[in-house]
Amino acid sequence: MSFLVNNGLFVMYHEQGGETEFVIPTGVSKIGAEAFRNCNNLESVTVPKGVTEVGDRAFYYCSNLTSIKIPYTVEKIGAEAFCGCKKLKSVDISDNTNEIGDRAFYYCSGLTSVKIPQNVGTIGFETFYYCTSLKTVTIAQNVTKIDSEAFYRCESLEEIVIPDSVTEIGDRAFYYCTNLKTVTIGENVKKMGSWVFRNCTNLETIIYKGIKLSWEKISLTKIQVEDVFKIIDREDFSSKIPASMKYDIVRQLFMRGGTSDKFNNYFRKNFIKIFKMIIDMKDIEFAEKISNDTKYLTAKNIDSLISYAHEKRGFEISVILMDYKDTILKI
């Protein structure tokens, strides 16, 4: 094992042999970007008092890391700091921490509980994405925003209480939380994105602490119901409703067979736009359904869609497209 420290910055740790534990020396004030990246032997790291920042991707894909002690002096956890630490079961985040970067705990599939401290203002984009074992989440007062896909596919989460301090919940924030049963939404939420609780198939109760008028302003009740039925019953795709709602209806029609020529013509004409939304939404089920139908994915559009999927980090869908290209189109 060797490491490099320069003027208080922990620059790099290099694995040599089978060391599983490491104590960062005193005097370090910051753990640098990618300092422990892909250190697959490490199981435990102790961070000393005095460290104020954990840099971007500092422990990126340390796949055997199970525990880390973060002292109260840490104020910032950088983007993707613990991304891919699949065996990390718990992490204590100090109340002094005021920033947790986007995707900080992305794909920490072993993480079972987390407490968001009171000084953090935003739970960032995809912060706990695909944390499939995450069962307990405590969000402190003062958090004002839950960003898009923050808890995407946290399949073990059963209950979430969103405090009164939160004013905004982003798109697909709790998408595919399939065991989520009860949600409490604080009274000051003013904005909710699309598909916030989509595919939460066991959701039984939503408790909203605000007044009815406020709920009507943020919920789907503001969508003109007659336009929705106009699309479903008459397949009139000219209706002026939000794109995300129209996409949802088109999805339902396609998944159940999309029998009419009118629907098939619309779908074919708008296929690129629809499939890009599939990638944006990370709608793997819809992508797989389309890949089982040979009418729409062609040699003319497959490469541009693969490129778009890579650009949007839709890796699962890009795999579906590449498999289709290899096995069906054979190009």
ChimeraX attribute file (.defattr): number of C-alpha atoms within 10 A of each C-alpha:
attribute: neighborCount
match mode: 1-to-1
recipient: residues
	/A:1	10
	/A:2	8
	/A:3	13
	/A:4	11
	/A:5	17
	/A:6	9
	/A:7	10
	/A:8	16
	/A:9	18
	/A:10	25
	/A:11	19
	/A:12	19
	/A:13	18
	/A:14	14
	/A:15	17
	/A:16	9
	/A:17	8
	/A:18	10
	/A:19	12
	/A:20	15
	/A:21	13
	/A:22	15
	/A:23	11
	/A:24	17
	/A:25	13
	/A:26	12
	/A:27	15
	/A:28	21
	/A:29	20
	/A:30	21
	/A:31	27
	/A:32	21
	/A:33	22
	/A:34	20
	/A:35	24
	/A:36	25
	/A:37	20
	/A:38	20
	/A:39	19
	/A:40	18
	/A:41	17
	/A:42	21
	/A:43	19
	/A:44	17
	/A:45	18
	/A:46	15
	/A:47	21
	/A:48	20
	/A:49	17
	/A:50	16
	/A:51	24
	/A:52	21
	/A:53	20
	/A:54	27
	/A:55	22
	/A:56	24
	/A:57	27
	/A:58	27
	/A:59	29
	/A:60	25
	/A:61	24
	/A:62	24
	/A:63	22
	/A:64	19
	/A:65	24
	/A:66	19
	/A:67	19
	/A:68	17
	/A:69	15
	/A:70	20
	/A:71	20
	/A:72	17
	/A:73	17
	/A:74	24
	/A:75	21
	/A:76	21
	/A:77	26
	/A:78	22
	/A:79	25
	/A:80	26
	/A:81	28
	/A:82	30
	/A:83	27
	/A:84	27
	/A:85	26
	/A:86	22
	/A:87	18
	/A:88	23
	/A:89	19
	/A:90	18
	/A:91	17
	/A:92	16
	/A:93	21
	/A:94	18
	/A:95	18
	/A:96	17
	/A:97	21
	/A:98	19
	/A:99	20
	/A:100	25
	/A:101	21
	/A:102	24
	/A:103	26
	/A:104	28
	/A:105	29
	/A:106	27
	/A:107	25
	/A:108	28
	/A:109	23
	/A:110	19
	/A:111	25
	/A:112	20
	/A:113	17
	/A:114	18
	/A:115	16
	/A:116	22
	/A:117	22
	/A:118	16
	/A:119	17
	/A:120	23
	/A:121	20
	/A:122	21
	/A:123	26
	/A:124	23
	/A:125	23
	/A:126	24
	/A:127	28
	/A:128	28
	/A:129	26
	/A:130	25
	/A:131	26
	/A:132	23
	/A:133	18
	/A:134	24
	/A:135	19
	/A:136	16
	/A:137	18
	/A:138	15
	/A:139	21
	/A:140	21
	/A:141	17
	/A:142	16
	/A:143	23
	/A:144	21
	/A:145	20
	/A:146	26
	/A:147	21
	/A:148	25
	/A:149	27
	/A:150	28
	/A:151	30
	/A:152	25
	/A:153	26
	/A:154	27
	/A:155	22
	/A:156	17
	/A:157	24
	/A:158	19
	/A:159	19
	/A:160	19
	/A:161	15
	/A:162	26
	/A:163	21
	/A:164	19
	/A:165	18
	/A:166	24
	/A:167	19
	/A:168	20
	/A:169	25
	/A:170	20
	/A:171	22
	/A:172	25
	/A:173	27
	/A:174	28
	/A:175	25
	/A:176	22
	/A:177	26
	/A:178	21
	/A:179	19
	/A:180	24
	/A:181	17
	/A:182	16
	/A:183	18
	/A:184	16
	/A:185	19
	/A:186	18
	/A:187	19
	/A:188	20
	/A:189	23
	/A:190	15
	/A:191	17
	/A:192	20
	/A:193	17
	/A:194	20
	/A:195	20
	/A:196	20
	/A:197	20
	/A:198	16
	/A:199	17
	/A:200	19
	/A:201	13
	/A:202	13
	/A:203	18
	/A:204	10
	/A:205	12
	/A:206	12
	/A:207	12
	/A:208	17
	/A:209	16
	/A:210	14
	/A:211	10
	/A:212	9
	/A:213	8
	/A:214	16
	/A:215	19
	/A:216	12
	/A:217	13
	/A:218	15
	/A:219	14
	/A:220	13
	/A:221	10
	/A:222	10
	/A:223	13
	/A:224	11
	/A:225	11
	/A:226	10
	/A:227	17
	/A:228	19
	/A:229	13
	/A:230	14
	/A:231	18
	/A:232	16
	/A:233	9
	/A:234	10
	/A:235	19
	/A:236	15
	/A:237	18
	/A:238	10
	/A:239	13
	/A:240	10
	/A:241	15
	/A:242	10
	/A:243	11
	/A:244	14
	/A:245	15
	/A:246	19
	/A:247	15
	/A:248	12
	/A:249	18
	/A:250	20
	/A:251	17
	/A:252	14
	/A:253	17
	/A:254	17
	/A:255	13
	/A:256	8
	/A:257	11
	/A:258	16
	/A:259	10
	/A:260	10
	/A:261	9
	/A:262	13
	/A:263	19
	/A:264	16
	/A:265	11
	/A:266	14
	/A:267	19
	/A:268	13
	/A:269	12
	/A:270	11
	/A:271	16
	/A:272	17
	/A:273	11
	/A:274	17
	/A:275	21
	/A:276	16
	/A:277	15
	/A:278	20
	/A:279	25
	/A:280	14
	/A:281	18
	/A:282	20
	/A:283	15
	/A:284	16
	/A:285	12
	/A:286	17
	/A:287	18
	/A:288	14
	/A:289	11
	/A:290	18
	/A:291	18
	/A:292	12
	/A:293	9
	/A:294	11
	/A:295	10
	/A:296	17
	/A:297	23
	/A:298	13
	/A:299	12
	/A:300	8
	/A:301	12
	/A:302	19
	/A:303	16
	/A:304	13
	/A:305	20
	/A:306	21
	/A:307	13
	/A:308	17
	/A:309	23
	/A:310	16
	/A:311	12
	/A:312	15
	/A:313	14
	/A:314	20
	/A:315	15
	/A:316	15
	/A:317	23
	/A:318	24
	/A:319	14
	/A:320	16
	/A:321	21
	/A:322	17
	/A:323	14
	/A:324	20
	/A:325	19
	/A:326	10
	/A:327	9
	/A:328	14
	/A:329	14
	/A:330	9
	/A:331	9
